[in-house]
């Protein structure tokens, strides 16, 4: 797609694709409307997602369903304590040419060489293997033995993790957390949704998720997101929100009291792109303050390092972000 404004027909065709994608996911996933929206926001914005929730909430099902609905290369890696970086990235194999007797090394690509990567239970593997994903997520490349190899496009990492307080987990380092566009928190379903889940998953019928979009469609939508308008006043508000997460003179009281380390400029970039993507999902070519407010917590919650005072007061990142919104209300329309 070029930088020229899309025609109304083009826009409606793209929006119809997004509607079909939502519908395809809904055939297998019960409820979780906000989570599905945030997942699609990250896909359109070209970012990665960290899904967190206790076991049994359907994190893996959600990602698998997205993989089935998209005609993309899909791989799943179960992260375990004994997983090595080479198990993820690949390794060199020594091969012999039976005709000449000469030996040579051949690089065997690992599962990271795909378009949609499910990194299941990422926090159950040690930091050395967690860090192996860092270059892939940031640069969309893998460097091995002095050679840099490009990953397929689009490249989308969906990582799941169980809450850190559960046994057998390794907290993700801040540098890696910052590479995720969104940190999506899954909660328990309500009573009606939970009953529907029980009915759907304990019978004999199997849901066939149709493929509704291929790589070219995803790349075209990602290019279209870049053309969504963000006004100067909205951009200024986003800048102020991100800067206000950094404790120091001028920061809101809740930040000075409970935040040890605030968000960097990448958080602002992520918030702008996420707001643009949400606007497009809703059929608009201009982002609004509602888009920013809806995505502020998923963008910031993994980028704030809280103080011991926050832990003592049982104050989490979402509470700090809510206080931030109260301290810096949205600009007037």
Secondary structure, 3 states (H helix, E strand, C coil): CCCCCCCHHHHHHHHHHHHHHHHHHHCCCCCCHHHHHHHHHHHHHCCCEEEECCCCCCHHHHHHHHHHHEECCEEEEECCCCCCHHHHHEEEEEEECCCCCCEEEEEEECCCCCCEEEEECHHHCCHHHHHHHHHHHHHCEEEECCEEEECCCCCEEEEEECCCCCCCCCCCCHHHHCCCCEEEECCCCCHHHHHHHHHHHCCCCCCCCCCCEEHHHHHHHHHHHHCCECCHHHHHHHHHHHHCCCCCCCCCHHHHHHEEECCCHHHHHHHHHHHHHHHHHCCCCECCHHHHHHHHHHHHCCCCEECHHHHHCCCCHHHHHHHHHHHCCCCCC
